[in-house]
Each structure stands twice: as C-alpha cells, then as structure tokens.
Amino acid sequence: MTGTNGYDAFEGAGDLLRALSAPIRLAIVTELAQGERCVHELVEKLGAPQPLVSQHLRVLRGAGVVRGSRRGREIAYALVDEHVAHIAADAVSHAGEGP
C-alpha cells in the first residue's frame, strides 16, 4: 500500500468493482474473455439493445477494463487484462453457490 493514506490500491480495486457492478457489464466481460468482439456481436450474443451495450462499453473503457481497436468500419473490443475475466468469472461462480 502506498500513498498518504495507504488505501490507494483499495481505491483502485473499488473503482474496478464499481465498473463491474452492472450485470450487463459482467456479461460483456465474460463474452470478451472469449476474444475480441464488435458491438454488433455483443448485441447479438447478449440480446441487449445496441445503445445499451455501447453505453456500458463506454463505462468499461473509461475504467480501463476494455480497449477498442479499429477493424475496418467497426471497433473491436477486447479486455485489457485477463485478470478482469477471472474476477468476473469468480463473482458469477460465487453468486451461483447460494447463501
């Protein structure tokens, strides 16, 4: 832990967890764990409206969870780091274990 209050790493972790707090964002991360996807592929896979998927991708990009790279006329999204995929998978697995 560094910084003046010793909680910098915890603040960063809190920011990451807030970025993952929406179920659709967890679903996006889970899908991107399989490889790069364009928005239309995510829309098809998740069954969510395109504006909603784009909005949540914007949140994930802002949090540094995903990055976009131009693929012709489209942008392909990918996880910045596979650790996030593990966090999402563990959270989903834990939630499925029940109380």
N, C-alpha and C positions, 0 to 999 in steps of 0.2 A: 504494500500500500504506500502510495506516495502522495505528495501534495500537503497542503497545510492542515487539512482535517483528517487525512488518512482514509478517506472514503471515495477517492477518485475512481478506483476500479469498480466499486459498488454502484457508483452513479452511472458509469458506462454500462454495466450489466442491467441496471434498472431501465436505461434507455432502450437497450436491446429487447428486454422483456416487454416493454410498452409497445415497441414496434411489432412484436409478435402476438399482441394481446387479442387481436380480432381473429375469429375462426377462419375467415376467408384468407387472411394473410398466412396463417398456418398452412392452409391448403395450397396456397401459391408456393410457399417454401417447400412443401412436400413434393409438389409437382416439379419444381426446379431442381430438386435433388436428383431427379432422373436425367437431367440435362437441360440445355438451353431450350427456351420456348418463346414464341412470339405471342403477342396479346391475343390474337385470334385463336391460337392453340389453347391458351389458358381458358379463354371464354368457352370454347367447345368442351374442354375437359371438366371444368368446374360448373358449367351450366349457369354462370352468372352473367349479367349484362356487361357489355364492353366498357361503358363508362365507370362502372363499379370496380372492375378489375384494374383498369388504368389508374383510378384513384388510389387503390391500395398498393399498386406497384410504385406509385409516386412516394407513398409513405415509406415503403421498404427501401427505395433508392435513397431517400433523404436520411434514413437511419444507417446507410452503408451496408445493408444486408444484400441487396442485389445491384447488379450493374447492367447497363444496356449497351449493346454494340449494333451498329447498323448492318443489316443484312438485306441488301438491295433497297427496296422501299420500306421495309419493316425494321423494327428494332427487336433483336433477340435478347431476352433477359436471362441472366444466369446468377447463381449465388456467388457472392464474393469469396466465400469461405465455407467449406463443408461442415465446419463446427455448428453452424446455424441449423443445418439439416438434422444433425444429431440432437440438438436441443429441441427442435420441433417434434421429431420422432419420439424422443423420450417423454415429452409432455403429453403427446397423444396416447402413448402406451400407458403412462401413469394414470391418465384420466379414465382409460378403459378398464383399469384394475378395480374400480369401485371404491367405496369408502374403506 
